[in-house]
Amino acid sequence: MEHRWPDLLGEATRLLSSGEASRARVLFDQLRAAACSYDGGERRSLSGIWEPFLYLLGRRGYFVSGPAETRSALQEILEMGPGFDLFDLAVAVARCDRALARHLNAPMSRAFPELKSFCVEAE
């Protein structure tokens, strides 16, 4: 059975909220592949995962209470590079955002411009 966008996004959000970065990353990869099935009238939008994403970072010891702290935390994660689960998750979320933006003929990043640096290579 093919999963629809809201089902995948709901499960990804649940995984983020429960601290399961690696499993959530797999779902964001699936969401990226399913971006063409997104309907603008969906009840769930990708931007809704930002708070669970920040919550996960906070659970892992990153300070994310304000924009400057969040930028600093994301920079630290970026410097950790591939293989670090939070880096891999941020890449998957950024690529999902980019794929959805392409589907909607929108600018490069709609929901998470903060993650732009995690999605630099051509897809």
N, C-alpha and C positions, 0 to 999 in steps of 0.2 A: 504494500500500500504506500502510495506517495504521500509524504507529509506536506501539508500546506504551511505557508508562511507563519500564521499565528500559532500553530501547534509547535513548530520548531522554535520560534521566538519565546514562547511561554516556557518551554523546557530549558532553553538556554538561560533565561532569566532565573529560573529556579536553581539551576546549577551554580550560577554566579552567586546567588544569595546563600547557597550552602557551602561555598568555598571550593567548589570543584572546577578549578581553572582548566585543567586538561580536558575534561569531558565537555565543558562549555565550548572550548576551542573547536572541537569536532563539530558541534552543532553550528557554530558560526561559519565553518567551512561549508556545511550543508546549506545554510541560509544564503551564503554567497551564490551557490549553485542554483538556488531556488529564487533568486532575486527577480527573475523574469515573471514569476507567478505572483509577485506582490501587487495588490490592488490598493490604490490610494485610500479606499474606504475601509481598510482593515481596522479592526479595533485596536490592534497592537502596532505601535510603530517602533522602529529601531532605537529611536532616541530614549525610549523607556528603559533601556538597559544601563544608562549612564549611572544612575544611583546605585544599582546592584554592583556595577563594575567598581565604583569608588568604594563601596562597602567592602568588597573583596580586597582591594588594595589596603584599606584600613585594617582589616583582619590580619593581613600579612605584615603589618608593622609600618606601612607607609603613611605619612601625614598628608591628608588630602582635604583638610577642612576649608581651604580657600584656593582660589585660582593659582596663586604663586606656589603654594605647597604642592598642588596637583601637577603643575608643570615640572617642578623639581623631581617629584616621584616618577613621572613619566620619563624624564630624561635619564634618571638612574636605571630604570627598567630598559630603556633603549640601549644604554651602554652595556648592559648585561648580555644582550645579543641573543641570537637563536639558540634554542635548547633550554633557555630559562622559561618556565611555563607561563609567567606573566608577560614576557616578551612575545611568545608565540600566540598567546591569547590576544594581546593588543594588535598584532599583525592580522589575525583572523577577523577581528572586529573592524579594523580599518579597511580591509579588503571587502568585507561584506558591505560596509558603508559606501565604498566606491562603486561596487557592482549595483547597488540599489540606486545610487545617484545616476549611473549610466542608464539604467532601466527607465528612470523617470525623466531623463534628459535634463538633469540638474547639474549644478556645479560639482566639481570633483568630490567634495565631501559635504554631505548634507547635515548629518547628525553629530559628527565628531571631528571637527577641525583640529582638535587637540591631538588626535592620533595620526595626523597627516604624515609625520616623519616615520611612522611605522609602515607606510605603504608607498615606497619610493620607486620600486622597480616596475617596469611595464608588465602588464598581465597579458 
